[in-house]
């Protein structure tokens, strides 16, 4: 059980254009928090992550992955 609360954060990933991109986004997010709950909507290019990790950590991982 985690000591901190999971807070959902949303990202607009403008250059996520295909299923392969969505898989890469998932891997980037899981590199920060392997048990994060991830919801990806490729048509709107939105990603929602429920995690106790800071938003900045996900932003950095997405940037390093080219997003």
N, C-alpha and C positions, 0 to 999 in steps of 0.2 A: 504494500500500500504506500502511495506517495504522500509526502508531507505537505506538498504545495498543491494548490488548486490548478486544475487544467483550465486554461482560458482559451477559447477558440480565437484564432486570428485568421484574417483573410488576406489573400494576395491576388493581385491581377498580374498574370504572367503573359504579357502581350505577345511574346514570341513563342508561346507554346502552341504549335500549329498541328500536331499530329499525335497519334497514340505513342509513338516512340518518345516524343517530348514529354508526354504525361508520365511515362515510365521513368525518364531521367529526373523529372521533378520529384517523383515519389522517392527515388533513391537518394536524392540530395536531402530531402526532408528527413528520411530515415537515418541518414548519416549523423544528424543532430540528435534525433530521438527515435530509436528503433521501434518504440511502442506507441508513437503518436497516431492519433486517429486522423486520417487524411481523406478528404472528399475533393475530387477533381471534377470540374465541369468543363470539358474541352471546348464545347461550343461557345461558352462565355469567357473562356480562358481564366476562370476563377478557381482558386485553390483555398480550401479551408483546412486549417490544422488545429486540432485540439491537443495541447501539450502544456507541460509546466515549464518548458524551456522559453527563453526570451525571444521575442520576435526578431531581434537583430541577428541572432544565431542562424535563424532560417533564411533571412535576407542574405547573409554572407554565404551560406551554403548554396543558395540559388544563384548568386552572382558567380561563384566559383564554378558552377556547373554550366555557365553560359546563359543564364536567364536573368 
